Amino acid sequence: MSFDKDKILKQCNAFSKNTLMETLEIEFIDAGEDFLVARMPVNSRIHQPMGLLHGGASVALAESVGSAASMLFINHEVSEIRGIEISANHLKAVKEGFVIGTAKNIHKGSSIHLWEIKITDEENNLISLCKLTNMVLPRKKV
């Protein structure tokens, strides 16, 4: 399979329409053979009451980029992806700007994919460290 970064980013951003990713303004911005990167703006819409980035928004970014990354490795005609476990350690607060989620593959099996997602700020400071497990399931006939 040849790797076409522009095509992958276009597809990832297209399937985000009318979803939580669009609501949170998550944009896929880079891709490679074993990673995917997305960014999300930090503003009052995704703050918690203390005026900081809500941890749930960080987890939504992590699951979005990790699940999209798993989708790059499957045949969509016969398989689909489901996130089955996510964990997050929030290490630093952010009030504004962008956070960037980078999903890197740890394990790519036929039924389980494991991703490490590092969420950083624009200065590359680590904000959250997440781990996502995705299951590859047979696509149900509709």
JOTA-V478153 format. One line per field, one symbol per residue. ss: DSSP state (H for helix, E for strand, C for the rest). phi: phi as a letter, one per 30 degrees, with the letter a starting at -180 (. if undefined). psi: psi as a letter, one per 20 degrees, with the letter a starting at -180 (. if undefined). A space follows every 50 residues. Layout:
ss=???
phi=???
psi=???
This chain:
ss=CCCCHHHHHHHHHHCCCCCHHHHCCCEEEEEECCEEEEEEEECHHHECCC CCECHHHHHHHHHHHHHHHHHCCCCCCCEEEEEEEEEEEECCCCCCEEEE EEEEEEEECCCEEEEEEEEEECCCCEEEEEEEEEEEEECCCC
phi=.dcbeddddddddddddibeededhdbdbaabdbabbbbbdcaddbdded icededddddddddddddddddccdddbbbcbdcabbbcccbdbcajbcb ccccdcbbcdbbcbbccccbcdciddcbbbbbcccccddddc
psi=pqpngggggggghgiipkrhgggjkpppiqqahkrqpqqpqoahhkqrhj jrpphhhghggghghhghghhhjroihirrqppipqqpophqqphrbqqp popppgpnahipppqpoppraijkppgqpqpppqpoqpppp.
